[in-house]
């Protein structure tokens, strides 16, 4: 009887410890944020659990009071972790090892499945979209390159505008290997195993595992990518998250769990609040 009671007590104690750990862990996942308003005032705290859209419910860390704030009154939202990393100069060169860099400056991390003369097929946890056209892509990243892969400005200019080179072909690319080599040619295709590229009219095959990134050479006077009318009708925000990813969104909603918004190419995007670094609210008349 005593043994059974002791065993039951130990079981209850173990459950209590586990529940306490889970509760503490869940609370720790709710990031501390700083809101900066257009008049320069700042509030530090957390988005409350009952916040479902704009305005957001925010609990002040200092006073423990809560209030509602309209997104139109905000200049930016920053995580305290992001600000601390800024102070330590740890995010200047952060770039996800695999993903898409877009012409407009956005960067979305994801797995690259395939490339062809139409565009790139990819997978990303931030969006249900799986394809983007070549005209919108600046670079495709596959893995991190060694420091030796960095080119000087003069080397870049020779690769882009050297004697006998033409940038009129939209298939022209620069292929960067993980070891630092750079190859210019005409892109043919890419799958899970190899890149096919045409160099001086001869087709070559390169193992995908050796490629760091593929950068498209911009065609002079190419037409700009057309944006949606809906983007012009709502305020745009620049969302920075997960170590260097950046998306320009509109029709943004913020809860204690995620940041949601519509991207011009990827449609509806969702970013977990714990991955958030910063939200920059753009003026309505910004380009």
VOPAGU-2260 file (C-alpha; in pm, 1 decimal, decimal comma):
REM VOPAGU-2260
SITE   aa  ch    i         X         Y         Z
SITE  UNK   A    0       0,0       0,0       0,0
SITE  UNK   A    1     278,9     236,8      93,9
SITE  UNK   A    2     467,3     144,4    -221,7
SITE  UNK   A    3     161,8     213,4    -436,0
SITE  UNK   A    4     106,4     552,2    -269,4
SITE  UNK   A    5     472,6     644,9    -313,5
SITE  UNK   A    6     460,5     546,2    -680,4
SITE  UNK   A    7     145,9     750,7    -732,3
SITE  UNK   A    8     306,4    1052,5    -563,1
SITE  UNK   A    9     613,6    1027,5    -783,4
SITE  UNK   A   10     393,8    1004,2   -1092,6
SITE  UNK   A   11     199,7    1317,4    -995,1
SITE  UNK   A   12     524,3    1501,0    -918,3
SITE  UNK   A   13     668,2    1402,5   -1256,0
SITE  UNK   A   14     353,2    1522,2   -1436,5
SITE  UNK   A   15     364,0    1850,8   -1247,1
SITE  UNK   A   16     725,4    1907,9   -1349,5
SITE  UNK   A   17     648,5    1823,9   -1711,6
SITE  UNK   A   18     344,7    2052,1   -1719,4
SITE  UNK   A   19     548,2    2330,3   -1562,5
SITE  UNK   A   20     818,0    2284,6   -1825,8
SITE  UNK   A   21     567,0    2285,9   -2112,1
SITE  UNK   A   22     399,1    2596,7   -1976,1
SITE  UNK   A   23     728,0    2778,7   -1936,2
SITE  UNK   A   24     841,1    2667,0   -2281,6
SITE  UNK   A   25     518,2    2789,6   -2445,1
SITE  UNK   A   26     548,5    3124,3   -2268,5
SITE  UNK   A   27     911,3    3161,7   -2381,1
SITE  UNK   A   28     805,4    3118,1   -2744,8
SITE  UNK   A   29     600,2    3438,0   -2731,8
SITE  UNK   A   30     854,4    3701,0   -2846,2
SITE  UNK   A   31     909,7    4036,4   -2680,9
SITE  UNK   A   32     847,6    4309,0   -2939,6
SITE  UNK   A   33     902,7    4682,4   -2961,2
SITE  UNK   A   34     642,8    4898,5   -3135,1
SITE  UNK   A   35     759,8    5232,5   -3276,8
SITE  UNK   A   36     493,3    5487,8   -3368,6
SITE  UNK   A   37     506,4    5770,9   -3621,5
SITE  UNK   A   38     544,6    6027,3   -3342,8
SITE  UNK   A   39     856,3    5849,1   -3215,6
SITE  UNK   A   40     705,6    5693,0   -2903,7
SITE  UNK   A   41     784,4    5329,7   -2829,5
SITE  UNK   A   42     615,5    5045,9   -2642,0
SITE  UNK   A   43     776,9    4715,7   -2549,4
SITE  UNK   A   44     580,1    4402,3   -2473,5
SITE  UNK   A   45     389,0    4111,8   -2627,7
SITE  UNK   A   46      93,3    4064,5   -2859,9
SITE  UNK   A   47    -191,9    3920,0   -2656,1
SITE  UNK   A   48    -341,3    3581,6   -2733,9
SITE  UNK   A   49    -683,1    3726,7   -2822,0
SITE  UNK   A   50    -535,8    3946,5   -3097,4
SITE  UNK   A   51    -685,4    3820,5   -3422,6
SITE  UNK   A   52    -633,3    4109,7   -3664,5
SITE  UNK   A   53    -586,7    4488,2   -3676,3
SITE  UNK   A   54    -593,1    4664,2   -3439,9
SITE  UNK   A   55    -363,3    4441,5   -3237,7
SITE  UNK   A   56    -392,9    4392,3   -2861,5
SITE  UNK   A   57     -55,7    4459,0   -2699,0
SITE  UNK   A   58      53,5    4411,3   -2337,0
SITE  UNK   A   59     313,9    4658,1   -2210,3
SITE  UNK   A   60     604,5    4479,5   -2038,0
SITE  UNK   A   61     662,2    4768,5   -1794,8
SITE  UNK   A   62     309,8    4856,6   -1683,3
SITE  UNK   A   63     151,6    4517,1   -1765,5
SITE  UNK   A   64    -140,4    4713,0   -1905,4
SITE  UNK   A   65    -287,0    4625,4   -2244,8
SITE  UNK   A   66    -415,9    4843,6   -2525,1
SITE  UNK   A   67    -526,0    4823,3   -2888,7
SITE  UNK   A   68    -308,9    4975,7   -3160,6
SITE  UNK   A   69    -402,7    5044,6   -3521,5
SITE  UNK   A   70    -136,0    4931,9   -3768,3
SITE  UNK   A   71    -168,9    5262,9   -3955,8
SITE  UNK   A   72     -15,5    5440,1   -3654,9
SITE  UNK   A   73     295,9    5220,6   -3653,0
SITE  UNK   A   74     631,9    5289,0   -3817,5
SITE  UNK   A   75     786,4    4951,2   -3732,8
SITE  UNK   A   76     767,0    4641,0   -3515,6
SITE  UNK   A   77    1094,4    4478,5   -3405,4
SITE  UNK   A   78    1175,2    4176,0   -3193,8
SITE  UNK   A   79    1410,3    4243,7   -2902,3
SITE  UNK   A   80    1619,4    3946,0   -3012,0
SITE  UNK   A   81    1663,2    4112,1   -3352,9
SITE  UNK   A   82    1769,2    4439,7   -3190,9
SITE  UNK   A   83    2020,8    4259,5   -2969,4
SITE  UNK   A   84    2168,9    4086,7   -3275,1
SITE  UNK   A   85    2192,8    4424,1   -3449,9
SITE  UNK   A   86    2398,2    4555,6   -3160,6
SITE  UNK   A   87    2629,4    4254,1   -3183,5
SITE  UNK   A   88    2659,0    4299,1   -3564,0
SITE  UNK   A   89    2548,9    3941,9   -3622,2
SITE  UNK   A   90    2287,0    3988,3   -3894,5
SITE  UNK   A   91    2460,2    4205,2   -4154,2
SITE  UNK   A   92    2548,9    3907,5   -4374,5
SITE  UNK   A   93    2270,3    3667,1   -4280,7
SITE  UNK   A   94    2133,0    3490,1   -4587,4
SITE  UNK   A   95    1943,0    3160,7   -4597,7
SITE  UNK   A   96    2146,3    2889,1   -4768,8
SITE  UNK   A   97    1863,6    2789,3   -5004,5
SITE  UNK   A   98    1592,0    3002,3   -5157,9
SITE  UNK   A   99    1489,0    3271,1   -5408,4
SITE  UNK   A  100    1618,1    3625,6   -5440,6
SITE  UNK   A  101    1368,3    3838,1   -5633,6
SITE  UNK   A  102    1423,1    4136,9   -5862,0
SITE  UNK   A  103    1245,4    4368,6   -5617,6
SITE  UNK   A  104    1477,4    4274,6   -5328,9
SITE  UNK   A  105    1265,9    4013,3   -5148,9
SITE  UNK   A  106    1423,2    3684,9   -5036,0
SITE  UNK   A  107    1225,0    3369,6   -4961,1
SITE  UNK   A  108    1388,6    3060,5   -4812,3
SITE  UNK   A  109    1276,1    2726,6   -4954,1
SITE  UNK   A  110    1379,6    2409,7   -5130,7
SITE  UNK   A  111    1446,9    2441,8   -5503,2
SITE  UNK   A  112    1294,3    2151,9   -5692,8
SITE  UNK   A  113    1338,7    2241,3   -6058,2
SITE  UNK   A  114    1433,9    2519,7   -6299,6
SITE  UNK   A  115    1357,4    2555,8   -6669,4
SITE  UNK   A  116    1321,3    2829,4   -6930,7
SITE  UNK   A  117     986,8    2934,0   -6777,9
SITE  UNK   A  118    1078,7    2967,7   -6411,2
SITE  UNK   A  119    1154,1    2795,2   -6080,7
SITE  UNK   A  120     951,4    2531,5   -5897,5
SITE  UNK   A  121    1006,0    2548,5   -5520,8
SITE  UNK   A  122     860,8    2467,1   -5178,9
SITE  UNK   A  123     845,5    2705,7   -4884,2
SITE  UNK   A  124     665,0    2686,8   -4547,7
SITE  UNK   A  125     568,0    3053,9   -4582,7
SITE  UNK   A  126     344,3    3013,8   -4889,6
SITE  UNK   A  127     135,7    2763,3   -5082,8
SITE  UNK   A  128     277,6    2901,5   -5409,0
SITE  UNK   A  129     520,7    2664,7   -5582,4
SITE  UNK   A  130     627,7    2848,6   -5898,8
SITE  UNK   A  131     771,5    3187,2   -5994,1
SITE  UNK   A  132     858,0    3311,1   -6342,0
SITE  UNK   A  133    1215,8    3383,2   -6445,7
SITE  UNK   A  134    1139,0    3751,2   -6508,7
SITE  UNK   A  135    1090,3    3800,0   -6133,3
SITE  UNK   A  136    1403,4    3613,0   -6021,6
SITE  UNK   A  137    1742,6    3767,6   -5955,9
SITE  UNK   A  138    1924,6    3466,9   -5805,5
SITE  UNK   A  139    1853,8    3111,0   -5694,3
SITE  UNK   A  140    2047,7    2988,6   -5389,3
SITE  UNK   A  141    2124,1    2619,7   -5328,3
SITE  UNK   A  142    2382,8    2616,9   -5049,6
SITE  UNK   A  143    2639,9    2838,2   -4886,6
SITE  UNK   A  144    2960,0    2901,7   -5079,7
SITE  UNK   A  145    3309,0    2925,5   -4939,3
SITE  UNK   A  146    3440,5    3281,0   -4879,0
SITE  UNK   A  147    3659,2    3241,3   -5188,0
SITE  UNK   A  148    3344,0    3264,2   -5403,6
SITE  UNK   A  149    3320,0    3641,0   -5347,3
SITE  UNK   A  150    3404,8    3840,4   -5661,1
SITE  UNK   A  151    3554,8    4186,1   -5677,5
SITE  UNK   A  152    3361,6    4457,7   -5860,3
SITE  UNK   A  153    3608,1    4443,8   -6151,7
SITE  UNK   A  154    3567,0    4066,3   -6184,1
SITE  UNK   A  155    3189,4    4103,7   -6185,3
SITE  UNK   A  156    3206,2    4369,6   -6455,7
SITE  UNK   A  157    3426,4    4149,9   -6675,8
SITE  UNK   A  158    3182,4    3861,3   -6643,2
SITE  UNK   A  159    2884,7    4082,8   -6720,9
SITE  UNK   A  160    3024,5    4317,0   -6985,3
SITE  UNK   A  161    3342,6    4157,5   -7118,7
SITE  UNK   A  162    3450,4    4179,3   -7483,2
SITE  UNK   A  163    3231,6    3964,6   -7706,8
SITE  UNK   A  164    2964,0    3911,0   -7439,5
SITE  UNK   A  165    2599,5    4001,9   -7498,4
SITE  UNK   A  166    2338,0    4045,8   -7227,8
SITE  UNK   A  167    2043,3    4038,3   -7468,3
SITE  UNK   A  168    1978,5    3665,6   -7415,6
SITE  UNK   A  169    1738,2    3616,1   -7120,7
SITE  UNK   A  170    1886,7    3269,9   -7058,5
SITE  UNK   A  171    2231,6    3411,1   -6973,3
SITE  UNK   A  172    2335,6    3323,0   -6617,4
SITE  UNK   A  173    2633,1    3318,9   -6382,6
SITE  UNK   A  174    2682,0    2986,9   -6204,7
SITE  UNK   A  175    2873,5    3004,0   -5873,5
SITE  UNK   A  176    3023,4    2682,2   -5734,7
SITE  UNK   A  177    3071,8    2616,8   -5363,5
SITE  UNK   A  178    3449,0    2617,6   -5418,4
SITE  UNK   A  179    3458,4    2966,6   -5566,9
SITE  UNK   A  180    3451,3    2904,1   -5942,7
SITE  UNK   A  181    3222,4    3114,9   -6162,6
SITE  UNK   A  182    3091,3    3007,1   -6501,8
SITE  UNK   A  183    2895,8    3219,8   -6747,8
SITE  UNK   A  184    2667,2    3051,6   -6998,3
SITE  UNK   A  185    2313,5    3000,8   -7126,6
SITE  UNK   A  186    2086,4    2821,4   -6883,4
SITE  UNK   A  187    1918,2    2507,8   -7021,0
SITE  UNK   A  188    1761,9    2325,7   -6724,4
SITE  UNK   A  189    1812,1    2207,6   -6367,8
SITE  UNK   A  190    1669,1    1907,8   -6182,9
SITE  UNK   A  191    1745,8    1726,6   -5858,3
SITE  UNK   A  192    2079,1    1595,5   -5986,7
SITE  UNK   A  193    2237,8    1827,8   -6241,2
SITE  UNK   A  194    2250,0    2164,7   -6411,4
SITE  UNK   A  195    2260,3    2179,1   -6789,3
SITE  UNK   A  196    2427,6    2493,7   -6921,5
SITE  UNK   A  197    2546,8    2594,9   -7269,3
SITE  UNK   A  198    2896,2    2747,9   -7285,3
SITE  UNK   A  199    3029,9    2864,8   -7624,4
SITE  UNK   A  200    2761,0    2660,7   -7804,6
SITE  UNK   A  201    2862,1    2339,3   -7620,8
SITE  UNK   A  202    2628,1    2197,5   -7356,5
SITE  UNK   A  203    2781,8    2103,2   -7021,7
SITE  UNK   A  204    2638,1    1916,7   -6723,3
SITE  UNK   A  205    2730,5    2017,8   -6368,5
SITE  UNK   A  206    2643,5    1819,7   -6055,2
SITE  UNK   A  207    2385,0    2014,7   -5856,0
SITE  UNK   A  208    2557,8    1936,1   -5526,9
SITE  UNK   A  209    2854,6    2151,5   -5635,0
SITE  UNK   A  210    2644,3    2463,6   -5708,3
SITE  UNK   A  211    2609,1    2747,5   -5457,0
SITE  UNK   A  212    2382,8    2975,7   -5659,2
SITE  UNK   A  213    2267,6    3068,4   -6008,8
SITE  UNK   A  214    2234,2    3437,8   -6086,9
SITE  UNK   A  215    2040,7    3562,1   -6387,7
SITE  UNK   A  216    2205,0    3836,6   -6593,5
SITE  UNK   A  217    1951,5    4118,6   -6637,5
SITE  UNK   A  218    1849,3    4198,5   -6993,5
SITE  UNK   A  219    1892,6    4571,2   -7073,4
SITE  UNK   A  220    1562,6    4762,4   -7106,4
SITE  UNK   A  221    1358,8    4455,1   -7009,9
SITE  UNK   A  222     995,9    4535,7   -6917,8
SITE  UNK   A  223     928,1    4570,5   -6547,0
SITE  UNK   A  224     731,3    4302,8   -6367,3
SITE  UNK   A  225     369,5    4420,0   -6343,3
SITE  UNK   A  226     230,4    4438,5   -5989,7
SITE  UNK   A  227    -128,7    4385,0   -5887,6
SITE  UNK   A  228    -368,8    4672,5   -5852,3
SITE  UNK   A  229    -464,0    4547,5   -5504,6
SITE  UNK   A  230    -109,4    4612,7   -5385,4
SITE  UNK   A  231    -148,7    4981,5   -5469,4
SITE  UNK   A  232    -471,0    5005,5   -5271,2
SITE  UNK   A  233    -337,9    4886,8   -4933,7
SITE  UNK   A  234     -38,5    4975,5   -4723,4
SITE  UNK   A  235     276,3    4775,7   -4794,3
SITE  UNK   A  236     506,4    4640,9   -4525,3
SITE  UNK   A  237     850,8    4486,1   -4544,2
SITE  UNK   A  238     871,1    4177,6   -4321,1
SITE  UNK   A  239    1219,4    4051,5   -4224,2
SITE  UNK   A  240    1237,1    3707,5   -4065,7
SITE  UNK   A  241    1435,5    3385,6   -4018,2
SITE  UNK   A  242    1792,9    3505,6   -4057,1
SITE  UNK   A  243    1769,5    3734,0   -4359,1
SITE  UNK   A  244    1446,0    3643,1   -4539,4
SITE  UNK   A  245    1245,8    3944,9   -4652,2
SITE  UNK   A  246     900,3    3977,6   -4809,8
SITE  UNK   A  247     702,7    4284,7   -4916,7
SITE  UNK   A  248     338,9    4222,2   -4820,2
SITE  UNK   A  249      10,9    4407,8   -4826,7
SITE  UNK   A  250    -328,1    4346,4   -4658,7
SITE  UNK   A  251    -128,7    4249,2   -4348,9
SITE  UNK   A  252    -282,2    4092,7   -4036,9
SITE  UNK   A  253     -90,8    4023,4   -3716,2
SITE  UNK   A  254    -180,2    3785,7   -3434,4
SITE  UNK   A  255      12,1    3640,9   -3140,7
SITE  UNK   A  256      91,4    3339,6   -3360,3
SITE  UNK   A  257     177,3    3472,2   -3706,7
SITE  UNK   A  258     208,8    3758,1   -3952,2
SITE  UNK   A  259     -15,2    3711,5   -4256,2
SITE  UNK   A  260     -24,3    3907,7   -4579,0
SITE  UNK   A  261     -48,8    3894,7   -4957,0
SITE  UNK   A  262     265,3    3892,2   -5171,1
SITE  UNK   A  263     257,2    4008,1   -5532,0
SITE  UNK   A  264     399,8    3675,9   -5656,8
SITE  UNK   A  265     338,4    3423,6   -5378,5
SITE  UNK   A  266     -20,4    3521,9   -5285,2
SITE  UNK   A  267    -104,9    3451,8   -4918,1
SITE  UNK   A  268     203,1    3421,0   -4696,0
SITE  UNK   A  269     225,9    3325,4   -4329,0
SITE  UNK   A  270     525,6    3389,7   -4104,7
SITE  UNK   A  271     536,7    3245,7   -3750,2
SITE  UNK   A  272     560,3    3525,9   -3495,9
SITE  UNK   A  273     860,1    3360,1   -3329,1
SITE  UNK   A  274    1049,2    3387,9   -3662,3
SITE  UNK   A  275     982,1    3761,3   -3692,2
SITE  UNK   A  276    1273,7    4005,1   -3685,3
SITE  UNK   A  277    1121,6    4330,4   -3804,5
SITE  UNK   A  278     821,1    4481,2   -3982,4
SITE  UNK   A  279     876,1    4812,1   -4162,4
SITE  UNK   A  280     551,7    4989,7   -4248,6
SITE  UNK   A  281     578,8    5181,7   -4574,0
SITE  UNK   A  282     391,5    5501,1   -4647,0
SITE  UNK   A  283      80,7    5452,5   -4861,2
SITE  UNK   A  284     225,3    5662,5   -5141,8
SITE  UNK   A  285     559,1    5477,8   -5142,9
SITE  UNK   A  286     650,2    5313,2   -5476,1
